[in-house]
Amino acid sequence: EITKEQRTLMKVIVDAYSTHQIPQDVAKKLLQEQYSADENFLLLTEMATSQVQVLVEFTKNIPGFLSLDREDQIALLKGSAVEAMFLRSAQVFSRKMPSGQTEVLEERIRKSGISEEFIIPMFNFYKSIVSLHMVQEEQALLTTITILTPDRPYVKDQQAVERIQETMLELLRKLCVLQRPQEPQYFARLLGRLTELRTLSHYHAEMLTSWRTNDHKFTPLLCEIWDVQ
Ligand SMILES: CC(C)c1onc(-c2c(Cl)cccc2Cl)c1COc1ccc(-c2ccc3c(C(=O)O)csc3c2)cc1
C-alpha cells in the first residue's frame, strides 16, 4: 500500500540521510582529546558545527524544500537545528558504537558545563529514543518532519511547509503500520517524541545563556543559526 512515488520519496530521503554524516575524522576526535570541562565544550562545539553543516546538506535534499521561499528555508533550519541535532546525536546512543564513542559522548556532554536540571531531561530523551529501536527510514523521516514544522518563528508561508510535512507524515504513518503491525500506537509514540523535542529546545536556549554567562565562545555558524553574540 506504499505507492511507487512514496517509495521513491523514501529512497531519496534515506539516501540523503545516510550520505550526509559527521566526517569520521571529526567523530574520532571524541575519543582522542582530553577530558576537561573546557576541552569537552570545545569538542562538542566542533561536533555541533559539523552537524549543522551536515544538516543543511541533508535539508537541501528534502524534495520540495528548495522550492520554498528562501527566507522560510532559513527560518525552518534555524527553528529546527537543535531538535534535529538531538535526534542525530540520539542515534549515536542507539548504535552502541564499537569504538566506545557512545560512552565518551555521554561523558563529554555530562561534563561540559551543562547544569543538572538540563542533563536529566536530556538523557531521559536519549533513553526514550533508544528504546524505540527506530530503523533508518523512521529516523530519516522523523528528522525530515521536525525540519518541516510549519509554526517555527518567522515562517511566512506556513501552508507551503504544511503541505510537504503532511506528505512525510503520511509516509511515516504507512511505514510504521508496515514495520510494526503488532504495535498500532507506534506512529503516535514517534510523534510524541517531537513534542518532547520542543521542550528540550526550550531548555537548550537556557543552556546557551548559561554557557555564555561563563564566557564560552561558539563558532560563527552556531552564532548565526542560534542568534547568539
Ligand atoms: C555547541 C555545543 C557545546 C552544543 O550545544 N548544544 C549541544 C547539543 C547537545 Cl549537548 C545535545 C543535543 C543537541 C545539541 Cl545542539 C551541543 C553539542 O551538540 C552536538 C551535536 C551533534 C553531536 C554528534 C552527532 C552525531 C555524531 C556521530 C555520528 O552521527 O556518527 C558521531 S559523533 C557525533 C556527535 C554531538 C553534540
The ligand as a Gaussian input file, in Angstrom:
#p B3LYP/6-31G(d) Opt

LIG

0 1
 C       27.835000      23.982000      20.973000
 C       27.864000      22.645000      21.704000
 C       28.531000      22.759000      23.073000
 C       26.442000      22.151000      21.885000
 O       25.435000      22.963000      22.334000
 N       24.319000      22.234000      22.429000
 C       24.591000      20.965000      22.013000
 C       23.645000      19.884000      21.970000
 C       23.700000      18.870000      22.924000
 Cl      24.881000      18.952000      24.182000
 C       22.801000      17.780000      22.887000
 C       21.865000      17.723000      21.854000
 C       21.783000      18.741000      20.888000
 C       22.690000      19.813000      20.966000
 Cl      22.618000      21.049000      19.784000
 C       25.943000      20.899000      21.667000
 C       26.659000      19.687000      21.158000
 O       25.893000      19.238000      20.034000
 C       26.204000      18.033000      19.417000
 C       25.720000      17.845000      18.130000
 C       25.998000      16.659000      17.446000
 C       26.751000      15.637000      18.031000
 C       27.040000      14.414000      17.294000
 C       26.178000      13.947000      16.299000
 C       26.471000      12.804000      15.556000
 C       27.654000      12.106000      15.808000
 C       28.207000      10.908000      15.192000
 C       27.570000      10.153000      14.093000
 O       26.478000      10.527000      13.617000
 O       28.187000       9.130000      13.686000
 C       29.406000      10.501000      15.724000
 S       29.867000      11.567000      16.934000
 C       28.517000      12.572000      16.815000
 C       28.241000      13.711000      17.562000
 C       27.228000      15.839000      19.343000
 C       26.940000      17.023000      20.035000

